[in-house]
Amino acid sequence: MKRNSIYTRMVSLISLSAAFWFISCDKELDLNPISEISADEFYKDAEEINLAVVGIYNGMYDVLDKEWIVTELRSDNTYMSPRNSETANVPFRQVDRFVLTSQNIHVEDYWRACYRVISLANNVINQIDVVDDPELAAHYEAEARFFRAHMYFNLVRLWGGVFIVDHPVSGAEAKTMDRSTPQEVYDFLLEDLRFAAENLPATATGAALGRLTAWAAKTELGKALLTLGGTANINSAITELSDVVYNSPFSYLDDYALVFDTSNEYNNEILYAVRYQTGSVGLGAPFANYFAPMQSDDFVVRGNGDELNVPATSMSESYMAGDERKAVSMADTWIGYNGIVNQSKHITKYNSEFATVDDAGNDWPVIRFTDAMLLLAEAINEISGPTPEAVELLNKVHERAGLVAYEDSEVGSYFDFKLTLETERKQEFAFENQRWFDLLRTGRAVTVMNTHFATEDQYNDPDRPQFNTNPIEEYQLLLPIPQYEIDLNPSIAQNIGY
């Protein structure tokens, strides 16, 4: 049972605006179910703004439902099961093999989900004046601006230049909008993150447990600055991340397994997670069923699995002997009827006891303290090489996994440290939607993915050549703009190659 009610589903209607759900403002449509109230009727005081902010948190459910598809499945961590037939789950396979088009439903759904959260955030930001208490108003605005920035950070990394929307937009105005440059998007989201870091509280306890703190915003700000790159930005990232690592009330747990234990959720390592609750209350997580092996009945998780996101052979083999993170994150086999051992790799990080399909209670970690630690080590290495501080940060995470610290000779150069850290993050944040963004940030995506396609058997099966995969090119690192956006506004430029 969760310790707060932050994710109790509430009703809140978004403004259908910008480059996503465009509806002409002079056209009346019955879009409101009886249980929903439009935004301009709803936000009258601080209490209602607070409910609107909770609605933004709720919007993250739809985001996460698709995020693993456009991040984890596109990385070398996982692939779609080759046991799926040629005609089954084709849109997943298109994403996995980098042969998707602008009409891919998962690309469209994730884009829509991100912009829905942006729209919910804009509703709060643009009506924050109804909150009389300036400090409380700044708090609510900071929450909204964090989520808006978080969505834009994901959008710009996945699509490049996108549409910056900071207010409700009419259908007519939307059809004249154009994509902003990646730099403009970064400038916009960094401003939001700085505001959030300055105005969110230092702690969130009691009934507020699960809501954002300034430390989550600082970590995201540091990651965004590091991703943007350049000496000034990386130095600023070091400042923000150092504050989190050395001055925040958060820390890493001694036992990796306890970080994800459903009886220990929102522990001291979690800076922000999307919360789920089992019990057929509409708050359950579907990931255990998405990722479990097909035809596993109830032996792995309740209600069988879809096997849509399978750990790659290279992922399984990347763990050192004795690395405690592997057993928490994945398994190579499962035991079925009559004790028969089935050879079928699967993700276990989101498995727990639940009674109904797609109703697990596992939270999904978005920002963890060890992320701040390893990001700080990465930033230091980019500026000064593998200093003793950077090596110590890396080793703390490595040793927490039950492993022996790296010798200086193993991480003594910039490139040795960079590659070692890359592997450490791969294992530390396995199946948490981090790997693809890590590969983009470090400029290693094309090299790593082409090795992945060349060495994993499922992409090189002589009996199923239709699933074999060619090396990717630089343009494929970005997703295509969803086709429906271009249909609405043909002047919009599609990403190169699509």
Secondary structure as the mmCIF struct_conf table of DSSP 4:
data_model
#
loop_
_struct_conf.conf_type_id
_struct_conf.id
_struct_conf.beg_label_comp_id
_struct_conf.beg_label_asym_id
_struct_conf.beg_label_seq_id
_struct_conf.end_label_comp_id
_struct_conf.end_label_asym_id
_struct_conf.end_label_seq_id
BEND BEND1 ARG A 3 ARG A 3
TURN_TY1_P TURN_TY1_P1 ILE A 6 TYR A 7
BEND BEND2 THR A 8 THR A 8
HELX_LH_PP_P HELX_LH_PP_P1 LEU A 13 SER A 15
TURN_TY1_P TURN_TY1_P2 ALA A 18 ALA A 19
BEND BEND3 PHE A 20 TRP A 21
TURN_TY1_P TURN_TY1_P3 CYS A 25 ASP A 26
TURN_TY1_P TURN_TY1_P4 ILE A 34 SER A 35
HELX_RH_AL_P HELX_RH_AL_P1 ALA A 39 PHE A 42
BEND BEND4 ASP A 45 ASP A 45
HELX_RH_AL_P HELX_RH_AL_P2 ALA A 46 VAL A 70
TURN_TY1_P TURN_TY1_P5 THR A 71 THR A 71
HELX_RH_3T_P HELX_RH_3T_P1 GLU A 72 ARG A 74
BEND BEND5 SER A 75 ASN A 77
STRN STRN1 THR A 78 TYR A 79
TURN_TY1_P TURN_TY1_P6 PRO A 82 ARG A 83
BEND BEND6 ASN A 84 ASN A 84
TURN_TY1_P TURN_TY1_P7 GLU A 86 THR A 87
BEND BEND7 ALA A 88 ASN A 89
HELX_RH_AL_P HELX_RH_AL_P3 VAL A 90 ASP A 96
TURN_TY1_P TURN_TY1_P8 ARG A 97 PHE A 98
TURN_TY1_P TURN_TY1_P9 SER A 102 GLN A 103
HELX_RH_AL_P HELX_RH_AL_P4 ILE A 105 ASN A 126
TURN_TY1_P TURN_TY1_P10 GLN A 127 GLN A 127
HELX_RH_3T_P HELX_RH_3T_P2 ILE A 128 VAL A 130
HELX_RH_AL_P HELX_RH_AL_P5 PRO A 134 TRP A 159
BEND BEND8 GLY A 160 GLY A 161
BEND BEND9 HIS A 167 HIS A 167
HELX_RH_AL_P HELX_RH_AL_P6 GLY A 171 ALA A 174
TURN_TY1_P TURN_TY1_P11 LYS A 175 THR A 176
HELX_LH_PP_P HELX_LH_PP_P2 ARG A 179 THR A 181
HELX_RH_AL_P HELX_RH_AL_P7 PRO A 182 ASN A 199
BEND BEND10 LEU A 200 LEU A 200
BEND BEND11 ALA A 202 ALA A 202
HELX_RH_3T_P HELX_RH_3T_P3 GLY A 206 ALA A 208
TURN_TY1_P TURN_TY1_P12 LEU A 209 GLY A 210
BEND BEND12 ARG A 211 ARG A 211
HELX_RH_AL_P HELX_RH_AL_P8 ALA A 214 LEU A 228
BEND BEND13 GLY A 230 GLY A 230
HELX_RH_AL_P HELX_RH_AL_P9 THR A 231 ASN A 247
BEND BEND14 SER A 248 PRO A 249
BEND BEND15 ASP A 254 ASP A 254
HELX_RH_AL_P HELX_RH_AL_P10 TYR A 256 PHE A 260
TURN_TY1_P TURN_TY1_P13 THR A 262 SER A 263
BEND BEND16 ASN A 264 ASN A 264
BEND BEND17 TYR A 266 TYR A 266
TURN_TY1_P TURN_TY1_P14 ASN A 268 GLU A 269
STRN STRN2 ILE A 270 VAL A 274
BEND BEND18 GLY A 279 GLY A 282
STRN STRN3 ALA A 285 ALA A 285
HELX_RH_AL_P HELX_RH_AL_P11 PHE A 287 PHE A 291
BEND BEND19 ALA A 292 ALA A 292
HELX_LH_PP_P HELX_LH_PP_P3 PRO A 293 PRO A 293
TURN_TY1_P TURN_TY1_P15 MET A 294 GLN A 295
TURN_TY1_P TURN_TY1_P16 ASP A 297 ASP A 298
BEND BEND20 PHE A 299 VAL A 301
TURN_TY1_P TURN_TY1_P17 ARG A 302 GLY A 303
BEND BEND21 ASN A 309 ASN A 309
STRN STRN4 VAL A 310 PRO A 311
HELX_RH_AL_P HELX_RH_AL_P12 THR A 313 SER A 318
BEND BEND22 TYR A 319 TYR A 319
HELX_LH_PP_P HELX_LH_PP_P4 MET A 320 MET A 320
TURN_TY1_P TURN_TY1_P18 ALA A 321 GLY A 322
TURN_TY1_P TURN_TY1_P19 GLU A 324 GLU A 324
HELX_RH_AL_P HELX_RH_AL_P13 ARG A 325 SER A 329
STRN STRN5 MET A 330 ILE A 335
HELX_RH_3T_P HELX_RH_3T_P4 TYR A 337 GLY A 339
HELX_LH_PP_P HELX_LH_PP_P5 ILE A 340 ILE A 340
STRN STRN6 VAL A 341 ILE A 347
TURN_TY1_P TURN_TY1_P20 LYS A 349 TYR A 350
BEND BEND23 ALA A 355 THR A 356
TURN_TY1_P TURN_TY1_P21 VAL A 357 ASP A 358
STRN STRN7 ALA A 360 ALA A 360
STRN STRN8 TRP A 364 ARG A 368
HELX_RH_AL_P HELX_RH_AL_P14 PHE A 369 SER A 384
BEND BEND24 PRO A 386 PRO A 386
HELX_RH_AL_P HELX_RH_AL_P15 PRO A 388 ARG A 400
TURN_TY1_P TURN_TY1_P22 ALA A 401 GLY A 402
HELX_LH_PP_P HELX_LH_PP_P6 VAL A 404 GLU A 407
HELX_RH_3T_P HELX_RH_3T_P5 ASP A 408 GLU A 410
BEND BEND25 VAL A 411 VAL A 411
BEND BEND26 SER A 413 SER A 413
HELX_RH_AL_P HELX_RH_AL_P16 TYR A 414 GLU A 428
TURN_TY1_P TURN_TY1_P23 PHE A 429 ASN A 433
HELX_RH_AL_P HELX_RH_AL_P17 ARG A 435 ARG A 441
TURN_TY1_P TURN_TY1_P24 THR A 442 GLY A 443
HELX_RH_AL_P HELX_RH_AL_P18 ALA A 445 THR A 455
HELX_RH_3T_P HELX_RH_3T_P6 ASP A 457 TYR A 459
BEND BEND27 ASN A 460 ASN A 460
TURN_TY1_P TURN_TY1_P25 PRO A 462 ASP A 463
HELX_RH_3T_P HELX_RH_3T_P7 PRO A 465 PHE A 467
HELX_LH_PP_P HELX_LH_PP_P7 ASN A 470 ILE A 472
HELX_RH_3T_P HELX_RH_3T_P8 GLU A 474 LEU A 477
BEND BEND28 LEU A 478 LEU A 478
HELX_LH_PP_P HELX_LH_PP_P8 LEU A 479 PRO A 482
HELX_RH_AL_P HELX_RH_AL_P19 GLN A 483 LEU A 488
TURN_TY1_P TURN_TY1_P26 PRO A 490 SER A 491
BEND BEND29 ILE A 492 ILE A 492
HELX_LH_PP_P HELX_LH_PP_P9 ALA A 493 ASN A 495
TURN_TY1_P TURN_TY1_P27 ILE A 496 GLY A 497
#
